[in-house]
Amino acid sequence: MIRKYIFGSPFQTDAVVCDIPCSQGDVPHMKQENGENLSFSCQLGSADEVYGLGENVRGINKRGWRYCSCCVDEPNHTEDRQSLYAAHNFLVVRGQTCFGIFVDTPGVVTFDIGYTHLDEMTITLVYPDAAIYVFEGMCVLDIVKEFRTLIGRSYIPPKWAFGFQQSRWGYKTEEDIYRVVKMHRENHLPLDSIYLDIDYMERYKDFTVDRERMPHFEKMVQDLKEDHVHVVPIIDAGVKVEEGYAVYEEGIENGYFCKEEDGKEFTAGVWPGRVHFPDVLNPEARKWFGEQYRVLLDMGVDGFWNDMNEPSIFYAQDRLDSVIDQIAALKGRNLNLETFEQFMGAVRSLSDNREDYQKFYHQTPEGRMSHDRVHNLFGYYMTRAAGEAFERLCPDRRILMFSRSSYVGMHRYGGIWMGDNKSWWQHMLLNYKMQPSLNMVGFLYTGGDIGGFGADVTEDLLIRWMQMALFMPLMRNHSAMGTRQQEVYRFDNQKILRDTLHVRYGLLPYLYSEFMKAALGDEMYFKPLSFLYTEDAYAPQVEDQLLAGDSVMTAPVFVQNGKGRYVYLPEEMAMIRMRSLDDYDTDRYPAGHHYIEAGLNETLLFVRPDKMLIMSDGGEYTEDVHTDHMKVFAFVKTNAVYEWYDDDGMGKKYDDPEHMTKITVAADGTYTCEGRNIRLTVELL
Ligand code: MIG
């Protein structure tokens, strides 16, 4: 049951794809207040749980903190933050009553979830214009599905994007790129793609290639493709201000950049120095910006990542000028506590200053809008620009696309990565917890930088992180310039990392199948235990175990020097302690709490009763993974059935029933396949 309420005159965000009639009267479950700001509150029962908000800090149960939807380039994903790169204004309250709420507004929204008062939740809108949707259902999963149906089908990447991907800010030349790929291939470390960060561009200009560093860019893309490796370049939001640079000149000529009150282009500083922002909220400008991706598509590229699109602002030109004046005035003075604070404050005020959002405008179909009013849409619309262009330019082919900033609705055009995490054990756990929250709001193709972006990784952290990421759809190792090099071939225990990677390629048929079924059915791929085991009183407390697809529960080791971990089983399960594709042991555990050993080279997987995990024999790239023979780990009580989805991984005929194969395994280990005929080796658990 979905109800829609309109407040003021909301901006059409296109988050929602279904037209539903508006309800009259009050928003159910919430008390409305029209104070200084429009707000809605409700009491929380002591046992109520609150889920949602997509990409944000803290737990899966969001209770006990205040969060803010204001997309920001925040490199510190610590507990004291309130916003990261995204605005995902969807929550589900589960308690005496179960309901969901989606606040569709592109301005800033705050969520006080038991922060000011332990037992109260208040949602406050900075601008009182919004469409608010309320969902009622029997359980969280029903509500999520209602919401997901409302916002439309999630983006589906090409199959190769489920392989292992290597990235680092700091690969500068063709030689760098070839070498990284060669090191993977030579050491039999599976790989499907390699990333280009900002250094491939000519002076950080979007849609250009630095021909000194990469003189044979097209050939490199082609050579690597022959080696089954896809090259994925970064695109930044800001367009460099430079005479003679075609993208800049065209944008100026046609008025496609965001402008200030007086009509001149708004100038910010980012990587290239001064930039203008493409006005992606203006449909014509969006189309134009999307067309630019063609330059790289024509060079053979078939994947992109959109960065800095909160948009990140190092400085606004006018503020920089005034700060420089303020600082100059301090020259020669004996700075004390107060004046030094002034100095530091002035410098700190430069980046991502919300006041700057009021200085520039978008030319939207609903008229001119201050950026501040629509701030949270920028990353979404930049990625939409690309997604719409891909539909026009290569309608029958999937292109890999993911973004840093996002809003609900963008999930139809691309995935996201979780931004600049650090090489911290805590961040591995944080990224794990984000997965189900992101799935709730439609983002299925997601993942965090494996090994951590900032700070120096340790070998054991990388190993544990790789194990944790075995089921993350976007499995990418990425790190920042200046940090310890963290490609898998840099470490002593290469065998563990290699075996883990081969396990990933073994898992691909299951992972892809579960991802596709979740995408096509508007369901969650990663679920917290409490969503499935709704009657289990302990399950809501478990935030370091997740269900990955329908058959498997994962329980990674999240602490340094951990030699195992406590695992909670809401029902009897069969464990696979996996060291490599052909080295593992198995055991059954009854429901309850268990301490289970897991050495550094071991990953714990749990198979649910009457479910199975199908595994290929592995491969060194996705096309090398064959499915004519598979191994089946089946935990059969009476009869285990698996619906296996597979397709060519490139085309878009997703709903063809040909893609489904039904595998049934009986208690004696005999099996049948309906659909494709595959040879199975059954291992009863
Ligand atoms: O402010 O392009 O999150 O993945 O390597 C840094 C350089 C800009 C931030 C991205 C990160 C990327 C980096 N970018």
Residues whose N, C-alpha, C, O or C-beta is under 5 A from the ligand:
A	BS01	MIG	W169 D197 I198 D307 G419 D420
